Amino acid sequence: MEYSWFYLWLGAALLGLGLLLLHVWWRERRFPGTALTLSAGLLLVVSAAQALLIFGMGISGRWEVASAPFNALSITAAGLATVVWIALATRRGRESLRRGAARPQRIQELEVLAAISRLSSQAGSVEEIGGNILKAAAPAVGADAAVLLLLDSEQRMLTAQAASGIPEALWRTFEIHVSDNFNRAFMAKGKSLVVTDVGNERRLKMQLAKALGARSALVAPIRYEGTPVGTLTFYAVTAPRKFDNVAVAVAELIANEAADVLERARLQEEVIDQRERAARVLEHIGDGIFLVDGGGVIRLWNPAIAAVTGLPAAETLGRRASDVLPGWAAIEPLVPVASAPAYAAAHAETLPLDLGDRELWISVSAVQFPDGTVYALRDLTEERGIEKLKSEFVATVSHELRTPLAAVYGAAMTLRRQDVELDDDHRNRLLAVIAGESDRLAKIVAQVLTASQLDSGSFAFAVEHCEPGSLALQVVEAARVHAPSDVVITIAPGNDLPAVACDPDNLRQVLTNLVDNAVKFSPGGGEVSVSLERHEGRVLFSVRDEGLGIPPREQERIFEKFFRLDPNLTRGVGGTGLGLYICRELVRRMGGRIWVASSEGEGSTFFFELPAVAPEEHAVAEPAQASEAHAS
Ligand code: ADP
């Protein structure tokens, strides 16, 4: 039985040792590096146990109580036991032990904070940076999952921005309304909250925690300059632990540090967003925009200017403006350069820009700023062309009006003369001049009126079923009355033609314009032939002459408003330049199309086609209601 004390002490020592090892293993698993501190403590305890063991052996009679080794051992044991007692029993001792144990954890905290501040210097989205913060922070807090939620601008909704250890499908669309008082106060205060039992939590909404199957959670509010911006929420899913005070302190520290970094990332995102938006605006703006830096090199070239000049950005960026635009050097000094956009827009200058193969009329202004000069230009070539045509039109119409007016005036004055005896024949010829010239005047005025009604959309149509053959015959017969004797007008009205859907007055006007032109532009005489034929559900009209003809490059343009091949009347053939424009608009609105085939000096053939009315429709249908047909 003398060994019973010995076994008792041995057992107690081994148990203590085992428990300590378990504790060390557990601390080591949570906070790597803790083992170092604890091994020191372990050593102390083992030696104390050893001393007590020997003491036990002593009193069990193996050594004499008064023997020197026994004394030495007893004193050592007592000393060590006191140290252990002081360490465990006093506040300061416990504190110093805890500090020792916490040191590795602090090192880890510092590592997390260092990682976070490293992130602050990196560019990245809130999601990327937030994800990295969470990845570093979760183990330091002792969590196995974490989510970053940020408040919207109205501070009503928290939306998930990044997560760690949570499946994307769970967090990506996660959001919480936080307009209730508790949440508001909690976020404003900035103190963390530990939820020990997720299932029974009533104050905070724990949907994500529940979906994750977390047992406990730690919510650390993030505040930036005193204003709540969001939360860092940590979850213990597989870890059975509750978040202790150390974890709370670490989480708050991280939330504090993360606020700056996240705010910077958010601002960066905003700047990138703004820059992208500005770039998109430039892409879609109708005005041509280009930026020339201080060295005269083009740094930006938007699609509108590429379209206007026909030069893609790839050919202009990095080159000097005067190298890519031949006429730029000549107009650059004339472009008004302002320091504020509002002033520039109000003082744009209209200038001709030579592109080498063609000339553009541009309205251009510029604004200078530290990055260089930004030029904004608008292509006015077409407007300028119309302006030119308009002024030519005024000159032509004045001339066109003056000639018949002079004839009418002359004839009337002759008829009024008392001193001259006029025979009947003479008198009739003068009256015929007055009637004919008045008719010409009326036609010019009617053309101007029709063109203006077509432009304003107030032109009235009454679409009916017309017999094209008889209508064309009437036009030809009327034209024969006035045609010069050297022009022969023939007609081939076609066989078995279907009716066409059109306004008969308008069809008559189109045909009259074309036949009149054919006669007018055949100054040397010749044949003018009108023919009609059926053509795949349409009726094709053609008016052919053997006159002056039209050069190929002008064959499209003659249908433009005011366009005349010979605006200065060098060939002596007058006109307003409105006839073919009216023809094109009328045919288009009746659902057809018009075109020309011509060779200069040999004559021209004008074609137009109109939709035929289907036979059964023709048989039963009432005339269509007045309506405006649109271009095909
Ligand atoms: P206008 O005949 O009053 O000048 P139009 O619009 O009818 O105006 O015609 C525009 C231009 O097209 C004419 O000035 C003329 O140069 C050309 N043109 C029209 N018809 C013919 C034709 N049959 N032969 C040659 N040129 C023509």
Boltz pocket constraint, residues with backbone or C-beta under 6 A from the ligand:
constraints:
  - pocket:
      binder: B
      contacts: [[A, 513], [A, 514], [A, 517], [A, 518], [A, 521], [A, 545], [A, 547], [A, 548], [A, 549], [A, 550], [A, 558], [A, 560], [A, 563], [A, 564], [A, 565], [A, 566], [A, 574], [A, 575], [A, 576], [A, 577], [A, 578], [A, 579], [A, 580], [A, 581], [A, 604]]
      max_distance: 6.0
